[in-house]
Amino acid sequence: MSDFIVLPFVLAPVVFVAAAFGLVVHAVQRAWAAEWPTLASPRALGLVSALALSGTLTLYAYAYMTYMTSFRPEHLCWQHAAVRGMPDERSDFPLSMVCGGTEIVPAWINPALFVLPVIGLAAMAAAVRYASTRPDRKSSHV
């Protein structure tokens, strides 16, 4: 794999942690200002979007490295399914590895890999829409 393809999977956990920290800081700032933390702000929606999209890449990288990558796939079959031998089937997307008739990738991973990007894109669209329709924007005071 080239470095260009690996770079997003290396940076995704960093972005995930930074977005989670930013969301906590945003909530604490709102709480100190005696305002209940809401997601109805472009900043919070942007952070939720970054959290969901980087979470998707982080989850995929984790699941791929845990259940799919090995120089010797028969070791993965033995480790996760207690089956000696090579995998029966293997797929990178959706993640799937079947050893001796048993799927070794947990059932929750693929649905999460489909739902997280939808949440991220919806939050991004909501942030753009909210930011463009706010009456207190500086550009509207010409």
Secondary structure in CASP SS format (residue, H / E / C, confidence):
PFRMAT SS
TARGET T0000
AUTHOR 0000-0000-0000
METHOD secondary structure of the structure
MODEL  1
M C 1.00
S C 1.00
D H 1.00
F H 1.00
I H 1.00
V H 1.00
L H 1.00
P H 1.00
F H 1.00
V H 1.00
L H 1.00
A H 1.00
P H 1.00
V H 1.00
V H 1.00
F H 1.00
V H 1.00
A H 1.00
A H 1.00
A H 1.00
F H 1.00
G H 1.00
L H 1.00
V H 1.00
V H 1.00
H H 1.00
A H 1.00
V H 1.00
Q H 1.00
R H 1.00
A H 1.00
W H 1.00
A C 1.00
A C 1.00
E C 1.00
W C 1.00
P C 1.00
T C 1.00
L C 1.00
A C 1.00
S C 1.00
P H 1.00
R H 1.00
A H 1.00
L H 1.00
G H 1.00
L H 1.00
V H 1.00
S H 1.00
A H 1.00
L H 1.00
A H 1.00
L H 1.00
S H 1.00
G H 1.00
T H 1.00
L H 1.00
T H 1.00
L H 1.00
Y H 1.00
A H 1.00
Y H 1.00
A H 1.00
Y H 1.00
M H 1.00
T H 1.00
Y H 1.00
M C 1.00
T C 1.00
S C 1.00
F C 1.00
R C 1.00
P H 1.00
E H 1.00
H H 1.00
L H 1.00
C H 1.00
W H 1.00
Q H 1.00
H H 1.00
A H 1.00
A C 1.00
V C 1.00
R C 1.00
G C 1.00
M C 1.00
P C 1.00
D C 1.00
E E 1.00
R E 1.00
S E 1.00
D C 1.00
F C 1.00
P C 1.00
L C 1.00
S E 1.00
M E 1.00
V E 1.00
C E 1.00
G C 1.00
G C 1.00
T E 1.00
E E 1.00
I C 1.00
V C 1.00
P C 1.00
A C 1.00
W C 1.00
I H 1.00
N H 1.00
P H 1.00
A H 1.00
L H 1.00
F H 1.00
V H 1.00
L H 1.00
P H 1.00
V H 1.00
I H 1.00
G H 1.00
L H 1.00
A H 1.00
A H 1.00
M H 1.00
A H 1.00
A H 1.00
A H 1.00
V H 1.00
R H 1.00
Y H 1.00
A H 1.00
S H 1.00
T H 1.00
R C 1.00
P C 1.00
D C 1.00
R C 1.00
K H 1.00
S H 1.00
S H 1.00
H C 1.00
V C 1.00
END
